[in-house]
Amino acid sequence: MKILIACDMEGITGVVHWDQVTPGHYEYPRFRKLMTQDVNAAIAGAFEGGATEVVVADGHWNGTNILIEELDPRARLNSSTSAPFSMMQGIGEDVDGVMFVGYHARQGSQNAVLDHTWSSKCVANLWLNDILVGEFGLNGALAGYFGVPVIMVTGDQTACAQTVELLGEMVSVVVKQATGRTSAECLAPQITQKMITDGARRAVQNLKRGKSPEPFALDAPILVTVDFMTSDMADRAMRVPGAERDDNRVSVETPDMAAAYSAFRALAGMASLG
């Protein structure tokens, strides 16, 4: 049984501020370590539950956050966002289940630590076929395209609730209670890592028993619509072939979710160019 652990950083144990997740800031090395520990906890639980193979996708910033020298050696690590599927690199029909570790709520959410969708400076909101999604929805839909369910999520209470609401009833591990965008009541790593290991074990066991949610598969073609923060961002996004515009909203119709994922990355990438 092969499990993909797709991880981000804003929903990691103890994270409450951009300084903690931004390379170059003195706080960042501490939280790289905590990110690696949360991921290791999920790896341990996955194997305890019966996984035979675990692949990790480092999905924060430039994809080079996890300390590979401290990573559980039973897992393999996909690094760098230049990979075709970025936050979901490693997904495919050979994967049996996906775990989201360290995830955050979508842009504009209340009581959600560091809420955003892909880029806090660029993307105001994202829709797939008129369904409002965050990164959990975008990545969950890509997993669904390959027939793979998301079986666990960790993060604050809002991130976990949004993921379950959209993708279906799964194991949810709340590592902190957000009280604002940059504040939360946090549990100690010794507590959260045990919670994550227990959750990952249960998630794999549920998958083996057929008790996981159905894959989040969207009907093709897929309409990708991005609402950008400013009009000049929308101007630049319109350079993507096939793009159509309504004020700051730019849309592209794609034949399937794999193409939709690439189209979204292209739109966001063009928009963020200065």
Buried (B, 14 or more C-beta within 10 A) or exposed (E): BBBBBBBBBBBBBBBBBBBBBEEEBEBBEEBBBBBBBBBBBBBBBBBBBEBEBBBBBBBBBEBBBBBEEEBBEBBEBBBEBEBEBBBBBBBBEEBBBBBBBBBBBBBEBEBBBBBBBBBBEBBBBBBBBEBBBBBBBBBBBBBBBBEBBBBBBBBBBBBBBBBBEBBBEBBBBBBBBBEEBBBBEBBEBEEBBBBBBBBBBBBBBBBBEEEBBEBBBBEBBBBBBBBBBEEEBBBBBBEBEEBEBEEBBBBBBBEEBBBBBBBBBBBBBBBBEE
